[in-house]
């Protein structure tokens, strides 16, 4: 499921509902229109390589990240890097394929709504627990 992570955190199952309610009540916006124009290629260990799309609207995403950090009582992450992961691979030549794709790529955009979910041991979203419904029918035209 395509997503941009605002904050990864651990919580007791008994706290999840109240965290969700605080997020819905305290955030100025519960949805955001994002356009993905650029690719990112990154590795942290020279073993696993990641290709991602980078969204615009970084200031709004940072504001949302900061709000969530406060709600879950965690620090604002200086290295917060909003992105939509496309692949992870062990093939170090992946950048060649990403660069070829980037030559033909037409930027995409969509409206993303706030959601809270579970992730696996490497941080991939595996289950949505709560998700907002668009209240004001925000569309790509707005």
Backbone bond lengths (Angstrom), bond angles and torsions (degrees), N, CA, C in turn:
res aa  C-N    CA-C-N  psi(-1)  N-CA   C-N-CA  omega(-1)  CA-C   N-CA-C  phi
1 X - - - 1.434 - - 1.526 109.44 -
2 X 1.307 117.52 120.69 1.469 120.65 -178.33 1.528 110.71 -61.21
3 X 1.327 115.61 133.00 1.458 120.31 -179.91 1.524 110.19 -159.23
4 X 1.314 115.88 163.07 1.457 124.32 171.15 1.522 105.52 -123.23
5 X 1.327 117.13 119.17 1.458 121.75 -176.53 1.532 110.02 -76.21
6 X 1.333 116.02 128.66 1.461 120.86 175.43 1.518 111.53 -88.49
7 X 1.350 116.82 -37.42 1.465 120.61 -179.51 1.518 109.01 -164.23
8 X 1.325 116.74 133.21 1.458 121.49 171.44 1.518 107.61 -101.56
9 X 1.335 116.06 131.06 1.455 120.48 -179.23 1.525 108.99 -153.42
10 X 1.312 115.22 162.68 1.463 122.12 175.31 1.522 107.64 -104.63
11 X 1.336 116.22 141.13 1.462 120.72 178.01 1.518 109.57 -145.92
12 X 1.304 115.50 151.32 1.457 120.21 172.05 1.523 108.30 -67.76
13 X 1.300 115.87 142.48 1.459 119.88 -178.85 1.528 111.20 -56.34
14 X 1.310 117.20 -34.06 1.468 121.22 -179.28 1.533 112.56 -69.03
15 X 1.333 118.45 -16.14 1.468 122.45 -179.14 1.526 113.31 -96.39
16 X 1.311 117.62 -11.87 1.467 120.90 -171.33 1.527 112.05 -61.06
17 X 1.309 117.96 -45.09 1.467 120.08 -177.96 1.528 111.53 -62.53
18 X 1.330 117.60 -42.86 1.466 119.11 -179.57 1.530 111.27 -69.33
19 X 1.327 117.93 -34.93 1.476 120.50 175.03 1.520 109.38 -60.92
20 X 1.324 116.82 -45.15 1.460 121.49 179.45 1.532 110.93 -60.90
21 X 1.320 116.54 -46.01 1.467 120.04 -179.39 1.523 111.23 -62.33
22 X 1.330 117.76 -41.87 1.467 120.81 177.93 1.525 110.29 -62.75
23 X 1.326 117.20 -43.02 1.465 120.06 -179.86 1.529 110.24 -60.97
24 X 1.313 117.46 -45.38 1.470 121.02 -179.24 1.525 111.63 -65.17
25 X 1.332 117.05 -33.49 1.466 120.73 -178.34 1.526 113.13 -83.22
26 X 1.330 117.75 -30.41 1.460 120.15 -171.69 1.524 114.96 -97.72
27 X 1.316 117.85 -23.41 1.461 119.14 -179.48 1.528 110.57 -75.96
28 X 1.327 115.98 138.85 1.465 120.81 178.29 1.524 111.50 -68.41
29 X 1.323 116.21 -34.03 1.459 119.95 179.52 1.515 109.26 -133.73
30 X 1.326 115.24 140.18 1.456 121.38 -178.83 1.517 111.51 -106.49
31 X 1.321 116.11 -1.74 1.467 120.88 175.17 1.521 108.03 -144.04
32 X 1.326 114.42 159.05 1.465 119.61 -177.06 1.520 109.18 -151.62
33 X 1.321 115.45 137.33 1.460 120.47 175.26 1.520 108.25 -88.59
34 X 1.329 116.30 126.55 1.464 121.61 -179.32 1.516 110.09 -123.89
35 X 1.313 115.44 142.00 1.457 122.90 172.66 1.518 107.44 -116.98
36 X 1.315 115.61 132.82 1.463 121.69 -177.76 1.527 108.24 -109.24
37 X 1.338 116.32 107.00 1.461 121.36 -176.02 1.519 113.35 -108.37
38 X 1.325 118.07 -27.24 1.465 121.36 -171.75 1.522 111.53 -118.26
39 X 1.324 115.02 151.85 1.458 122.73 174.23 1.522 109.64 -99.64
40 X 1.318 115.68 153.20 1.454 122.39 174.77 1.523 108.19 -129.76
41 X 1.315 116.34 135.80 1.470 122.60 174.15 1.521 106.80 -121.40
42 X 1.332 116.06 126.53 1.460 119.10 -174.23 1.525 110.44 -149.45
43 X 1.319 115.71 151.55 1.465 122.59 169.82 1.515 107.48 -142.41
44 X 1.317 114.78 150.23 1.461 119.86 178.21 1.518 111.31 -109.00
45 X 1.350 116.13 -15.94 1.461 119.51 -173.06 1.537 113.98 -138.48
46 X 1.321 118.22 5.74 1.471 123.73 -177.40 1.531 112.00 60.77
47 X 1.330 117.35 17.86 1.467 121.98 176.61 1.523 110.05 -117.73
48 X 1.332 116.08 -48.46 1.460 121.54 177.47 1.519 108.09 -108.16
49 X 1.328 115.24 132.07 1.458 122.27 -176.86 1.522 108.36 -118.67
50 X 1.323 115.80 141.58 1.455 121.90 -175.04 1.519 110.20 -122.54
51 X 1.328 116.11 137.46 1.463 122.11 170.93 1.523 107.12 -117.98
52 X 1.322 115.78 131.97 1.458 121.56 -176.24 1.518 110.53 -138.95
53 X 1.328 114.72 163.80 1.456 121.85 170.05 1.522 108.02 -104.47
54 X 1.328 116.30 140.07 1.458 121.34 -178.48 1.522 109.97 -103.92
55 X 1.341 117.18 128.04 1.462 120.18 -179.23 1.520 112.41 -85.77
56 X 1.332 114.12 157.83 1.459 119.99 168.80 1.533 107.32 -80.17
57 X 1.289 118.37 -166.51 1.464 123.35 174.78 1.528 111.97 63.59
58 X 1.328 116.35 35.09 1.452 121.77 -177.75 1.519 114.45 -59.93
59 X 1.333 117.68 -35.47 1.467 119.78 -179.84 1.530 110.94 -64.03
60 X 1.334 116.91 -43.47 1.470 120.50 179.25 1.528 110.37 -66.12
61 X 1.329 117.23 -40.08 1.472 120.44 178.29 1.524 110.48 -64.50
62 X 1.331 117.41 -40.16 1.468 120.63 178.83 1.525 110.38 -64.79
63 X 1.328 116.85 -39.27 1.470 121.01 177.74 1.531 109.85 -62.96
64 X 1.324 117.17 -42.27 1.458 121.24 178.41 1.539 110.29 -66.02
65 X 1.328 116.53 -41.88 1.472 121.38 177.62 1.536 110.11 -58.56
66 X 1.315 116.29 -45.75 1.462 121.13 -179.33 1.521 111.45 -62.41
67 X 1.321 116.40 -41.24 1.463 120.46 179.40 1.528 110.64 -64.47
68 X 1.318 117.17 -44.22 1.465 120.72 179.33 1.526 110.42 -64.42
69 X 1.331 117.28 -40.30 1.472 120.81 177.42 1.524 110.14 -56.03
70 X 1.316 116.89 -43.13 1.461 120.32 178.34 1.519 112.40 -65.26
71 X 1.318 116.46 -40.84 1.467 121.07 -178.76 1.524 111.22 -64.27
72 X 1.338 117.09 -40.36 1.475 119.93 -178.55 1.531 112.08 -93.12
73 X 1.346 114.89 7.64 1.469 121.80 176.03 1.531 111.60 56.58
74 X 1.329 115.30 48.66 1.457 122.83 178.08 1.527 108.56 -127.06
75 X 1.318 118.16 160.58 1.464 120.40 -179.77 1.529 112.02 -71.71
76 X 1.308 115.34 152.68 1.464 120.62 170.42 1.517 106.04 -67.79
77 X 1.320 116.90 132.29 1.463 120.36 -176.74 1.531 109.86 -87.18
78 X 1.334 115.70 118.26 1.464 120.54 179.85 1.521 111.35 -61.81
79 X 1.335 117.10 -27.53 1.458 120.80 -178.54 1.529 112.45 -99.68
80 X 1.337 117.88 22.56 1.462 121.70 177.47 1.524 108.47 -54.97
81 X 1.318 115.70 123.53 1.470 122.20 -173.23 1.531 109.02 -131.90
82 X 1.338 117.29 84.80 1.461 118.07 -179.09 1.530 111.16 -64.57
83 X 1.334 115.37 133.53 1.459 120.89 -178.75 1.527 108.89 -163.07
84 X 1.309 116.01 163.64 1.459 122.00 171.79 1.519 106.86 -116.27
85 X 1.329 116.62 110.73 1.458 121.42 -177.73 1.522 110.21 -67.64
86 X 1.332 115.33 133.01 1.459 120.88 175.40 1.519 111.05 -98.55
87 X 1.339 116.33 -49.07 1.468 120.28 -178.89 1.524 110.70 -148.76
88 X 1.300 114.29 156.21 1.463 121.14 162.09 1.524 104.96 -123.86
89 X 1.330 115.98 141.60 1.457 120.70 -175.40 1.518 110.11 -148.01
90 X 1.301 116.05 160.00 1.467 122.19 173.95 1.534 110.33 -98.21
91 X 1.322 117.24 -3.37 1.465 123.23 -177.41 1.532 110.11 -83.49
92 X 1.335 118.20 108.23 1.465 120.32 -177.63 1.529 114.02 -67.62
93 X 1.321 118.04 -11.64 1.468 119.65 178.45 1.531 112.06 -90.07
94 X 1.317 117.30 10.84 1.465 121.58 -177.02 1.522 113.01 -58.35
95 X 1.326 117.20 -31.45 1.469 120.00 -177.62 1.517 111.58 -58.90
96 X 1.313 118.34 -33.75 1.465 121.22 177.23 1.528 110.06 -59.16
97 X 1.333 116.55 -45.66 1.464 120.74 -179.34 1.527 111.38 -67.40
98 X 1.318 116.53 -39.00 1.459 120.40 177.95 1.525 110.12 -64.52
99 X 1.333 117.31 -42.64 1.467 120.62 179.19 1.525 111.85 -63.48
100 X 1.322 117.27 -37.82 1.469 120.80 176.66 1.534 110.44 -65.78
101 X 1.311 116.36 -43.28 1.460 120.55 177.64 1.524 110.95 -63.14
102 X 1.313 117.78 -40.48 1.464 122.21 -178.45 1.527 111.88 -60.84
103 X 1.318 117.76 -30.22 1.466 121.25 179.53 1.528 111.50 -65.36
104 X 1.327 116.84 -29.91 1.465 122.22 -176.93 1.530 112.59 -102.99
105 X 1.293 116.36 -6.17 1.461 121.95 -171.30 1.529 112.13 -68.86
106 X 1.315 115.61 134.36 1.458 122.80 172.32 1.527 106.19 -109.33
107 X 1.341 117.94 123.04 1.463 119.75 -176.60 1.530 112.34 -52.71
108 X 1.325 115.25 142.03 1.452 121.41 177.79 1.513 109.23 -111.23
109 X 1.328 115.36 157.06 1.453 119.68 175.49 1.519 108.97 -145.27
110 X 1.326 113.98 154.03 1.455 119.94 178.78 1.514 108.12 -162.23
111 X 1.320 115.00 166.87 1.455 121.39 175.29 1.524 107.28 -98.32
112 X 1.326 116.09 126.83 1.453 122.92 179.51 1.524 108.39 -108.03
113 X 1.327 116.48 136.92 1.452 121.02 178.27 1.523 109.66 -110.41
114 X 1.308 115.11 151.27 1.461 121.17 -179.23 1.525 110.17 -62.28
115 X 1.308 115.70 135.76 1.465 121.86 176.84 1.524 108.34 -144.94
116 X 1.324 115.40 158.02 1.448 122.16 176.09 1.515 106.83 -127.13
117 X 1.336 116.16 131.45 1.459 117.92 -176.48 1.507 113.33 -149.52
118 X 1.314 114.00 -177.57 1.458 122.81 177.13 1.522 108.51 -99.54
119 X 1.339 115.19 151.67 1.462 119.35 176.09 1.524 109.37 -129.40
120 X 1.335 114.45 164.74 1.460 119.33 179.63 1.528 110.09 -88.20
121 X 1.318 116.68 -170.96 1.463 121.05 -174.34 1.524 114.23 -68.62
122 X 1.334 118.20 -14.00 1.477 119.04 175.27 1.523 111.90 -110.38
123 X 1.336 116.53 14.03 1.457 120.50 172.46 1.512 116.18 88.25
124 X 1.315 118.39 10.52 1.460 120.67 178.93 1.528 109.28 -83.16
125 X 1.325 116.35 132.68 1.456 121.36 177.90 1.523 109.45 -62.66
126 X 1.331 116.45 125.30 1.460 120.67 -177.90 1.525 113.08 -116.24
127 X 1.335 117.58 -22.21 1.459 120.32 -177.35 1.516 109.84 -154.54
128 X 1.314 117.43 130.92 1.457 121.88 173.57 1.525 107.69 -89.57
129 X 1.326 115.84 126.25 1.463 121.33 178.83 1.526 110.14 -94.00
130 X 1.338 116.29 -47.59 1.462 122.76 178.05 1.516 108.33 -132.02
131 X 1.329 116.14 147.80 1.459 121.38 177.03 1.523 108.90 -148.62
132 X 1.332 116.15 140.68 1.465 121.15 178.59 1.522 109.80 -78.23
133 X 1.296 114.23 150.35 1.455 120.75 169.28 1.526 105.98 -98.02
134 X 1.313 117.01 145.88 1.465 119.78 178.35 1.516 108.48 -66.82
135 X 1.331 116.33 119.43 1.456 121.19 -177.95 1.514 112.60 -83.70
136 X 1.329 115.64 -37.76 1.463 119.03 -174.30 1.541 110.77 -109.71
137 X 1.314 117.11 23.18 1.460 122.07 177.30 1.517 112.79 50.06
138 X 1.319 117.13 43.42 1.448 122.27 177.70 1.524 108.35 -57.35
139 X 1.315 115.81 131.59 1.460 119.87 -179.50 1.517 109.61 -126.52
140 X 1.317 114.95 173.43 1.466 118.97 178.65 1.516 112.21 -65.39
141 X 1.330 118.18 -20.65 1.458 121.86 -178.69 1.520 112.43 -77.83
142 X 1.337 117.19 -15.95 1.460 119.33 -176.03 1.497 111.59 -85.92
